[in-house]
């Protein structure tokens, strides 16, 4: 009887020693593994974030700063712009002084200043028209054409022109005169008058009528 009880005790002791671990221990092990995995994910995320910031952070910050600056500037500009009607703006006095531009007279304009006896005193500063020539006599047309040259000191072969221009106080004969002294405007006007003389049949445009 004693032996049977002893064998039973040994069997119970052996069974108790090979019992599987409890559910509590299993839950603790799973929780610990989950925490380790979560910690690894967190560490990996932090490292990835640091790497990404080093690579793209400056670019993102620059873009963000520009956008913010543009937005703030636009907002301030809209807020500070005076809301006045167009009429009020036009009549609002400004403190900016009005600048007056002084136009210096050209050499050609200065040359015509104070010249007496000229038929067309503006023939060296503007384009002539037919209206400027209408009503002039054949002699006046010839003088008007040649006074363009006379202003530059041209010596005249025709005695009628030489005698006429020597009576002008502004005429100074220059032996070194050349037609290159004429501006393109003066050349056009001289040709314009000559063509008008030919068109109207002037009898003296190429004839020396002598001193008068």
C-alpha positions in Angstrom: 0.0 0.0 0.0 2.8 2.3 0.8 4.5 1.5 -2.5 1.4 2.3 -4.5 1.0 5.6 -2.8 4.7 6.3 -3.4 4.4 5.5 -7.1 1.3 7.8 -7.4 3.2 10.6 -5.8 6.1 10.3 -8.2 3.7 10.2 -11.1 1.9 13.4 -9.9 5.2 15.1 -9.4 6.4 14.2 -12.9 3.1 15.4 -14.5 3.3 18.6 -12.6 6.8 19.2 -13.8 6.0 18.9 -17.5 2.9 21.1 -17.4 2.9 23.8 -20.2 3.6 27.4 -19.2 0.6 29.4 -18.1 -1.3 31.9 -20.4 -0.1 34.8 -18.3 3.5 34.2 -19.2 2.6 33.8 -22.9 0.8 37.2 -23.0 3.8 38.9 -21.4 6.1 37.5 -24.0 3.9 38.7 -26.9 3.6 42.1 -25.3 7.3 42.4 -25.0 7.9 41.4 -28.6 5.3 43.9 -29.7 7.0 46.7 -27.8 10.3 45.8 -29.2 8.9 45.8 -32.8 7.2 49.2 -32.1 10.4 50.6 -30.7 12.2 49.5 -33.8 9.6 51.2 -36.1 9.9 54.4 -34.1 13.7 54.4 -34.3 13.5 53.7 -38.0 11.0 56.5 -38.6 13.2 59.0 -36.6 16.3 58.0 -38.6 14.4 58.2 -41.9 13.0 61.6 -40.9 16.5 63.0 -40.1 17.9 61.7 -43.4 15.0 63.2 -45.4 15.3 66.6 -43.6 19.0 66.8 -44.3 18.2 66.1 -48.0 15.1 68.2 -48.6 14.7 70.4 -45.5 16.5 73.5 -46.9 14.6 73.4 -50.2 11.2 73.0 -48.4 12.1 75.9 -46.0 13.1 78.2 -48.8 9.9 77.4 -50.7 7.8 77.9 -47.6 9.5 81.2 -46.8 9.0 82.6 -50.3 5.3 81.6 -50.3 4.8 83.2 -46.9 6.7 86.4 -47.9 4.6 86.7 -51.1 1.4 86.2 -49.2 2.2 88.7 -46.5 3.4 91.3 -49.0 0.2 90.9 -51.0 -2.0 91.2 -47.9 -0.2 94.3 -46.7 -0.4 95.9 -50.1 -4.1 95.2 -50.3 -4.7 96.6 -46.7 -2.5 99.7 -47.2 -3.8 100.7 -50.7 -5.9 103.8 -50.2 -9.5 103.2 -51.3 -10.2 106.4 -53.2 -12.2 107.1 -56.3 -10.3 107.7 -59.6 -11.6 111.3 -59.5 -10.1 111.9 -56.1 -6.8 110.4 -57.2 -6.5 112.6 -60.2 -7.1 115.7 -58.1 -4.9 114.7 -55.2 -1.9 117.1 -55.1 1.5 115.4 -55.1 4.7 116.6 -53.5 6.8 115.6 -56.6 7.9 118.8 -58.3 7.1 119.2 -62.0 10.2 119.0 -64.0 10.4 121.4 -66.9 12.5 120.3 -69.9 14.3 123.1 -71.6 14.9 122.4 -75.2 18.0 124.0 -76.6 17.6 125.4 -80.1 19.4 123.5 -82.8 22.2 125.0 -84.7 20.0 125.4 -87.8 17.4 127.2 -85.7 19.9 129.5 -84.2 21.2 130.2 -87.6 17.9 131.5 -88.9 17.5 133.7 -85.8 17.6 137.4 -86.7 18.2 136.8 -90.4 16.6 139.5 -92.5 15.5 139.3 -96.1 14.9 135.5 -96.2 12.1 134.2 -98.3 11.6 130.9 -96.5 13.4 131.3 -93.1 12.4 127.8 -92.0 13.7 125.8 -95.0 16.6 124.4 -92.9 14.5 123.2 -89.9 11.4 121.6 -91.4 10.1 120.0 -94.6 8.7 122.5 -97.0 5.3 121.9 -98.7 3.7 123.1 -101.9 1.7 125.6 -99.8 5.0 127.3 -98.8 5.9 127.8 -102.5 2.4 128.7 -103.9 2.2 132.4 -104.7 6.0 133.1 -104.9 7.4 134.7 -108.0 10.0 133.0 -110.2 12.7 135.2 -108.6 11.5 134.5 -105.1 11.6 130.8 -105.8 15.2 131.0 -107.0 16.2 133.1 -104.0 14.4 130.7 -101.6 16.2 127.7 -103.1 19.7 129.3 -103.0 19.4 130.9 -99.5 19.6 127.3 -98.2 23.2 127.3 -99.7 23.9 130.9 -98.7 23.4 130.2 -95.0 26.5 128.0 -95.2 28.6 130.6 -97.1 28.4 129.3 -100.7 30.0 131.6 -103.3 27.6 132.1 -106.2 28.5 132.1 -109.9 25.3 133.8 -111.0 25.7 137.5 -110.5 22.0 138.0 -109.7 22.4 135.7 -106.6 25.9 137.0 -105.7 24.7 140.6 -105.7 21.5 139.8 -103.9 23.1 137.9 -101.0 25.9 140.4 -100.5 23.2 142.8 -99.3 22.2 140.3 -96.5 24.0 141.0 -93.2 24.0 137.3 -92.3 25.7 136.1 -95.5 29.4 135.4 -95.3 31.0 133.9 -98.4 33.3 131.0 -97.6 35.8 129.9 -100.3 36.1 126.5 -98.7 32.4 125.8 -99.0 31.1 122.4 -100.0 27.6 121.0 -100.4 28.4 118.4 -97.8 27.7 121.1 -95.2 24.0 120.8 -96.0 21.9 118.6 -93.8 19.7 115.9 -95.5 16.7 118.1 -94.7 18.2 121.1 -96.5 19.1 119.0 -99.5 15.6 117.6 -99.8 14.1 121.1 -99.5 16.5 122.5 -102.2 15.5 119.7 -104.6 11.9 120.2 -103.7 12.0 123.9 -104.7 13.9 123.2 -107.8 11.4 120.6 -109.0 8.6 123.1 -108.3 10.4 125.7 -110.4 10.7 123.3 -113.3 7.1 122.1 -112.9 5.7 125.7 -112.9 7.9 126.7 -115.8 10.1 129.2 -114.1 12.1 131.0 -116.8 15.1 131.9 -114.6 15.7 128.8 -112.4 19.0 128.2 -114.4 19.4 131.7 -116.0 21.7 134.5 -114.6 19.7 137.7 -114.8 22.6 139.9 -113.6 22.7 142.3 -110.7 19.6 144.2 -110.0 
